[in-house]
Amino acid sequence: MALWSTAVFAALLVGSTSALRLAPAETATILAQVERAIHGAHQARLANGKWAIAPAKHASNNTVDAKETMAAVAKATKAARKTIAEKLAVKDSSSEAISFWGVAAVIVDFVELLAALAGYQCEVVALLTYEFFGLLTLMVDQDLSFPEAVLVLSQIRTSVGYGSHVPKTPGMKLFHSLHSLVGLLLVAGLPNYMADQAVYMVEELTKNVTGGMKLAVALAPLTIEFAIASWGYAADLMSSDDKYDGNILKALGDSLYLTLMTVTTVGYGDLNPTTAVGQLLSPFWMTFGVEAFVRMQKFLGGDLAEKPEAPNFCSRKKQTVPS
């Protein structure tokens, strides 16, 4: 019993510390909770030379062999670690002290906004600096992973705003404020144009197939968005939440809701992509979905959108005041 417990908890100590970046006190909290979970979940005794955990009070005399016990321990451990991880998801705001990259990002954003007001604007440069300084600041100063940083920048640029990773310190709030202005005013035009082109191609293909049925043309891009994104979100939710019991069909209802909250840019924040794959794919289905919804709105307003026009990249735009 002592050897078994020591081995299990030593493994949990190493796994918890490395996976969650926990301090010793936080790791001890995890281990205490795991120990209680195991003690309550596995009431068996050591018999017939098989490893098992000693019974708790009023336990039955049944035994559990090593394989079944290991599976039960793994399940209890996963549940306990998930509980602690959720509690630790809200990080200490003192860890978000703005660094060199955050200061540099704020300066670059401010200069680009001033240049745009003066008539100098380059969407390509703005997009590159937005992504470069945004990723570094979010990863270094806000301690996000690369996929999480990609998701946050996509939320800003599309104005979906799930609220999955919010700033806590004044410095990071300043960065997010300026980066949001740059993302929406100077950067969004280029990726939106590319998504608009993809939506237009779907519309043209649908027009050829249906003989020009306007309703079918208007709904085709959004239908594709729901068909792809909903299943993608369902897989993401199923992978990250045990309440779906690994059944993608159970997650489909929430994924349809999440897709609708995304394309309408409502983004309540109760659900959002949490797996690395889902977060890395978010720029594509978020941007395409938002543009598909905008073009459907134009159709409902009596205006079936024409072929999108390319932005005027990297030029000095003459500022005129209407008379």
C-alpha positions as CSV (number, residue, x, y, z in Angstrom):
1,M,0.0,0.0,0.0
2,A,2.7,2.4,1.0
3,L,4.8,1.6,-2.2
4,W,1.7,2.0,-4.4
5,S,0.6,5.3,-2.9
6,T,4.2,6.7,-3.0
7,A,4.5,5.8,-6.7
8,V,1.1,7.2,-7.7
9,F,1.6,10.5,-5.8
10,A,5.2,11.0,-7.0
11,A,4.0,10.7,-10.6
12,L,1.1,13.1,-9.9
13,L,3.5,15.6,-8.3
14,V,5.8,15.6,-11.4
15,G,2.8,15.7,-13.9
16,S,0.9,18.4,-12.0
17,T,3.9,20.7,-11.6
18,S,5.0,20.4,-15.2
19,A,1.6,20.6,-16.9
20,L,0.1,23.4,-14.7
21,R,3.3,25.2,-13.7
22,L,2.3,25.0,-10.1
23,A,4.1,26.1,-7.0
24,P,4.8,23.4,-4.3
25,A,1.8,24.5,-2.2
26,E,-0.6,24.4,-5.2
27,T,0.8,20.9,-6.1
28,A,0.2,19.7,-2.5
29,T,-3.4,20.9,-2.8
30,I,-3.9,18.9,-6.0
31,L,-2.4,15.8,-4.4
32,A,-4.6,16.1,-1.3
33,Q,-7.7,16.4,-3.5
34,V,-6.6,13.4,-5.6
35,E,-6.0,11.3,-2.5
36,R,-9.5,12.1,-1.2
37,A,-11.0,11.2,-4.6
38,I,-9.1,7.9,-4.8
39,H,-10.0,7.0,-1.3
40,G,-13.7,7.6,-1.9
41,A,-13.8,6.1,-5.4
42,H,-11.9,2.8,-4.8
43,Q,-13.1,0.7,-1.9
44,A,-11.2,-2.5,-2.2
45,R,-8.6,-4.5,-0.4
46,L,-5.3,-6.3,-1.1
47,A,-6.1,-9.9,-1.9
48,N,-4.9,-12.8,-4.0
49,G,-1.6,-11.0,-4.6
50,K,-3.2,-8.2,-6.6
51,W,-2.5,-4.5,-6.0
52,A,-5.5,-2.6,-4.8
53,I,-6.3,0.2,-2.4
54,A,-7.3,-0.6,1.2
55,P,-11.1,-0.4,1.8
56,A,-12.7,2.6,3.5
57,K,-15.2,2.2,6.3
58,H,-18.3,0.1,5.5
59,A,-16.7,-1.0,2.2
60,S,-17.6,-4.3,0.6
61,N,-15.2,-7.2,0.5
62,N,-14.8,-7.2,-3.3
63,T,-11.4,-6.7,-4.8
64,V,-10.3,-4.7,-7.8
65,D,-7.4,-6.0,-9.9
66,A,-4.4,-3.8,-10.9
67,K,-5.7,-2.9,-14.3
68,E,-9.1,-1.7,-13.1
69,T,-7.6,0.2,-10.2
70,M,-5.1,2.0,-12.5
71,A,-8.0,3.0,-14.8
72,A,-10.1,4.3,-11.8
73,V,-7.1,6.1,-10.4
74,A,-6.5,7.8,-13.8
75,K,-10.1,8.9,-14.0
76,A,-10.1,10.3,-10.4
77,T,-6.8,12.0,-11.0
78,K,-8.0,13.7,-14.2
79,A,-11.1,15.0,-12.5
80,A,-9.2,16.4,-9.6
81,R,-6.5,18.0,-11.7
82,K,-9.2,19.6,-13.9
83,T,-10.9,21.1,-10.9
84,I,-7.6,22.7,-9.7
85,A,-6.6,23.8,-13.2
86,E,-9.9,25.7,-13.5
87,K,-9.3,27.4,-10.2
88,L,-5.8,28.4,-11.4
89,A,-7.0,29.6,-14.8
90,V,-7.5,33.1,-13.4
91,K,-3.9,34.0,-12.9
92,D,-2.4,36.5,-10.5
93,S,-2.4,39.9,-12.1
94,S,1.1,40.6,-10.8
95,S,2.3,38.1,-13.5
96,E,1.2,40.5,-16.3
97,A,3.8,43.1,-15.7
98,I,4.3,44.7,-19.1
99,S,7.8,44.1,-20.6
100,F,9.9,45.4,-23.5
101,W,7.6,43.7,-26.0
102,G,4.5,45.2,-24.5
103,V,6.0,48.7,-24.5
104,A,7.2,48.3,-28.1
105,A,3.8,47.1,-29.2
106,V,2.1,50.1,-27.5
107,I,4.5,52.5,-29.3
108,V,4.1,50.8,-32.7
109,D,0.3,50.9,-32.4
110,F,0.3,54.5,-31.4
111,V,2.6,55.5,-34.3
112,E,0.5,53.5,-36.8
113,L,-2.7,55.2,-35.6
114,L,-1.1,58.7,-35.9
115,A,0.2,57.8,-39.4
116,A,-3.3,56.6,-40.5
117,L,-4.8,59.9,-39.2
118,A,-2.2,61.8,-41.3
119,G,-3.2,59.7,-44.4
120,Y,-0.3,57.2,-44.4
121,Q,-1.5,53.7,-44.2
122,C,-0.2,50.3,-45.2
123,E,-2.4,47.3,-44.5
124,V,0.3,44.7,-45.1
125,V,2.7,46.3,-42.7
126,A,0.0,46.9,-40.1
127,L,-1.0,43.2,-40.3
128,L,2.5,42.0,-39.9
129,T,3.3,44.3,-36.9
130,Y,-0.1,43.5,-35.4
131,E,0.5,39.8,-35.4
132,F,4.3,40.0,-34.5
133,F,4.0,42.3,-31.5
134,G,0.6,41.0,-30.5
135,L,1.8,37.4,-30.3
136,L,5.0,38.3,-28.4
137,T,3.2,40.5,-25.9
138,L,0.5,38.0,-25.2
139,M,2.9,35.2,-24.8
140,V,5.6,37.0,-22.8
141,D,3.5,39.5,-20.7
142,Q,0.2,37.7,-20.4
143,D,1.7,34.3,-20.3
144,L,-0.5,32.8,-23.0
145,S,0.4,29.8,-25.2
146,F,0.9,30.4,-28.9
147,P,-2.6,29.0,-29.8
148,E,-4.2,31.1,-27.1
149,A,-2.5,34.2,-28.4
150,V,-3.7,33.4,-31.9
151,L,-7.3,33.1,-30.6
152,V,-7.1,36.4,-28.8
153,L,-5.8,38.3,-31.8
154,S,-8.6,36.7,-33.9
155,Q,-11.2,37.8,-31.4
156,I,-9.9,41.4,-31.6
157,R,-9.7,41.6,-35.3
158,T,-13.2,40.1,-35.9
159,S,-14.7,41.9,-32.9
160,V,-16.1,38.6,-31.7
161,G,-14.7,39.1,-28.2
162,Y,-15.2,35.8,-26.4
163,G,-13.5,37.3,-23.4
164,S,-11.5,34.1,-22.9
165,H,-8.2,35.8,-21.9
166,V,-8.8,39.3,-20.5
167,P,-6.0,41.7,-19.3
168,K,-5.8,42.5,-15.6
169,T,-3.1,45.2,-15.2
170,P,-3.2,48.8,-16.4
171,G,-0.2,48.2,-18.8
172,M,-1.9,45.2,-20.4
173,K,-5.2,47.0,-20.6
174,L,-3.4,49.9,-22.5
175,F,-1.9,47.4,-24.9
176,H,-5.3,45.7,-25.5
177,S,-7.0,49.0,-26.0
178,L,-4.5,50.3,-28.7
179,H,-4.2,46.9,-30.3
180,S,-7.9,46.7,-30.6
181,L,-8.0,50.1,-32.4
182,V,-5.2,49.0,-34.8
183,G,-6.8,45.6,-35.3
184,L,-10.2,46.9,-36.3
185,L,-9.2,50.2,-38.1
186,L,-6.0,49.2,-39.9
187,V,-5.7,45.5,-40.0
188,A,-9.1,43.9,-40.4
189,G,-9.5,45.1,-44.0
190,L,-7.0,42.7,-45.5
191,P,-8.1,39.4,-43.9
192,N,-11.7,40.4,-44.3
193,Y,-11.1,41.0,-48.0
194,M,-9.5,37.6,-48.4
195,A,-12.5,36.0,-46.6
196,D,-14.9,38.1,-48.7
197,Q,-13.2,36.7,-51.8
198,A,-13.7,33.1,-50.5
199,V,-17.4,33.9,-49.8
200,Y,-17.8,35.4,-53.2
201,M,-16.4,32.3,-54.9
202,V,-18.9,30.1,-53.0
203,E,-21.7,32.5,-54.1
204,E,-20.6,32.3,-57.8
205,L,-20.4,28.5,-57.6
206,T,-23.8,28.3,-56.1
207,K,-25.2,30.7,-58.7
208,N,-23.9,28.4,-61.5
209,V,-25.3,25.2,-59.8
210,T,-28.8,26.6,-59.0
211,G,-29.3,28.8,-62.0
212,G,-29.0,32.0,-60.1
213,M,-31.5,31.4,-57.2
214,K,-30.8,34.4,-55.0
215,L,-31.8,32.8,-51.7
216,A,-29.6,29.8,-52.3
217,V,-26.7,32.1,-53.3
218,A,-27.1,34.2,-50.2
219,L,-27.3,31.2,-47.8
220,A,-24.7,28.9,-49.3
221,P,-21.6,30.5,-47.6
222,L,-23.3,30.6,-44.2
223,T,-24.4,27.0,-44.6
224,I,-20.9,25.9,-45.3
225,E,-19.7,27.8,-42.2
226,F,-22.2,26.1,-40.0
227,A,-21.5,22.7,-41.6
228,I,-17.7,22.9,-41.0
229,A,-17.4,25.2,-37.9
230,S,-20.2,23.5,-35.9
231,W,-18.5,20.1,-36.2
232,G,-15.1,21.6,-35.5
233,Y,-16.4,23.3,-32.4
234,A,-18.2,20.1,-31.3
235,A,-14.9,18.2,-31.6
236,D,-13.2,21.0,-29.6
237,L,-15.8,21.0,-26.8
238,M,-15.9,17.2,-26.7
239,S,-12.1,17.0,-26.3
240,S,-12.0,19.6,-23.5
241,D,-15.1,18.9,-21.4
242,D,-16.0,15.5,-19.9
243,K,-19.7,16.4,-19.6
244,Y,-20.1,15.3,-23.3
245,D,-18.7,11.8,-22.5
246,G,-16.6,11.7,-25.6
247,N,-19.8,11.9,-27.8
248,I,-19.5,14.5,-30.5
249,L,-23.3,14.4,-31.0
250,K,-23.9,15.5,-27.4
251,A,-21.6,18.5,-28.1
252,L,-23.3,19.5,-31.3
253,G,-26.0,21.6,-29.7
254,D,-23.5,23.8,-27.8
255,S,-21.3,24.0,-31.0
256,L,-24.2,25.3,-33.1
257,Y,-24.9,27.9,-30.4
258,L,-21.1,28.8,-30.3
259,T,-21.0,29.1,-34.1
260,L,-24.0,31.5,-34.1
261,M,-22.5,33.6,-31.3
262,T,-19.3,33.8,-33.4
263,V,-20.7,34.7,-36.8
264,T,-22.9,37.4,-35.3
265,T,-19.9,38.7,-33.3
266,V,-22.0,38.5,-30.0
267,G,-19.4,36.3,-28.3
268,Y,-20.8,36.0,-24.8
269,G,-17.7,34.1,-23.7
270,D,-19.4,31.2,-21.9
271,L,-18.0,28.9,-24.7
272,N,-14.9,29.3,-26.8
273,P,-12.3,27.1,-28.4
274,T,-10.0,25.6,-25.8
275,T,-7.9,23.0,-27.6
276,A,-4.7,24.0,-29.4
277,V,-6.1,22.8,-32.8
278,G,-9.4,24.7,-32.3
279,Q,-7.6,27.9,-31.3
280,L,-5.1,27.7,-34.2
281,L,-8.0,27.2,-36.7
282,S,-10.1,30.0,-35.2
283,P,-8.8,32.8,-37.5
284,F,-10.2,31.0,-40.5
285,W,-13.7,30.0,-39.5
286,M,-14.2,33.2,-37.5
287,T,-13.3,35.5,-40.3
288,F,-15.1,33.5,-43.0
289,G,-18.2,33.2,-40.8
290,V,-18.4,36.9,-40.0
291,E,-18.0,37.9,-43.6
292,A,-20.6,35.3,-44.7
293,F,-23.1,36.7,-42.2
294,V,-22.4,40.3,-43.3
295,R,-23.1,39.4,-47.0
296,M,-26.3,37.6,-46.0
297,Q,-27.4,40.8,-44.1
298,K,-26.9,42.7,-47.4
299,F,-29.1,40.2,-49.2
300,L,-31.9,40.6,-46.6
301,G,-31.6,44.4,-47.1
302,G,-32.2,43.9,-50.8
303,D,-28.6,44.2,-51.9
304,L,-26.9,41.0,-53.1
305,A,-23.3,42.0,-52.7
306,E,-21.1,42.3,-55.8
307,K,-17.5,41.1,-56.1
308,P,-15.4,42.6,-53.3
309,E,-13.0,45.3,-54.2
310,A,-9.4,45.0,-53.2
311,P,-8.2,47.5,-50.5
312,N,-5.8,50.2,-51.5
313,F,-2.6,48.8,-50.0
314,C,0.3,50.8,-48.9
315,S,-0.5,54.3,-50.2
316,R,-0.9,57.8,-48.9
317,K,-4.6,58.4,-48.8
318,K,-5.5,62.0,-49.3
319,Q,-7.7,63.3,-46.5
320,T,-10.5,65.5,-47.6
321,V,-13.3,67.2,-45.7
322,P,-16.7,67.2,-47.4
323,S,-18.1,70.6,-48.1
